[in-house]
Amino acid sequence: MGLLSVNAISGTKIDKLEVKEQLAVFTTLEQKLITGAGCMASTNINKWALNLTCQQGRDFYSLLLVAISSSAKVSISSENDCEGTDNYEIVGSMTWFNGFDYPS
């Protein structure tokens, strides 16, 4: 049985959002809790990607827009994959904190 690392960031705000063709790339104010997926480029340590061609990516994108517009914090965990993202880590799950400042 192999080990699975869970890359995550808890309770951070989104700093920047950029859409490149069918990929949304966003930057968080806080660094990830661990170094990230092995496929991720070292220059992308605080960046995440959403594939806008699939329903899950579009759902996360909608949640991301709500979080940005309300200055809410989000908690993010990794899919532990970078496929099709130019070496950005893909979001596996995202939780929106409704604008409240939860302790991490």
N, C-alpha and C positions, 0 to 999 in steps of 0.2 A: 504494500500500500504506500503510495507516494504522499508527500506532505503538500498541503495546499496553503499558500500564504494568502491572507486577506488584506489587501491594501485598502486603506480607508482614510477618510478625514471626517472629523466630527464637528458640527456646528461652525461653519465658516460662511462668509459672504462671497458672492461672485464679484470678481474684479473686472473681468473683460469677457465679452462674448463675440466670436467671429464665425460667420458661416462661409465655408469654402465649398462651393458646389453642393454636394449632398452630405457634407460633414459639418457639424457644429463643434467648434473647439472653444472651451471656456477655461478661464484662469481663476483660481481661488486665492483669497487673501492669505490663507494659512497653507503651510506645506503639508504634504501627505504624512501620515503617521509612520510609514516605512517607505523604503526607497521606490516602490512601485513594481509593476510587471517587468520582467526581464527583457521584454521586447521594446520597452519604452526608451526613447532617447533621453539622455541625461539632461538635455536642455528643456525637456518637457515635464520636469519634476512636479510642478504645481498646475499642470494642464490636464484636462480631461476631454474626451471626445464622445460625441453622440452621432450615430449613423442615422441620418434622416430618411433613409429609404425603407426602414422597417418601423412597424407600429410602436415598438418599445422605445426606439430613439425619438420618435415624434412625441410620444407621451412625456418622456423625460424633458424634451425641449419645451413643451408647454409648461411643465412644472417649473423649469428653470426661468422662463419669462415671468411667471407669477412671482417667484422668489426675488428676482432682480427688481421688478417694479414695486415691490413692497419692502425692499431692503431686508428681506428675511434671510435667515441662515438656513443652510442645507447641510445634511450629512450625506456623504457619498461613500459607496464601496465599489470596488473594482470587479470587472468581469475577468480580470487577469488575462487580457487579450488586447492586441493592438491591430488585428487584421483589418486591412483596408483603411488605415487611419494615418499613414505617414509617421508611425512610431509614437502615436499618442495613446494613452491608456483609456480603454473603453469603460464607461460607467456601467456597473452591474445593478446598482440600486441607488435610489436617492430619496431622502426624506426631507420634507419642508417643515420648518419650525414656526410658521404662521407669524413671523415678525417678533416673537418673544425671544429674549436673550437667555437661553438655557445654558446652565453651566456645563462645561465639557469635562 
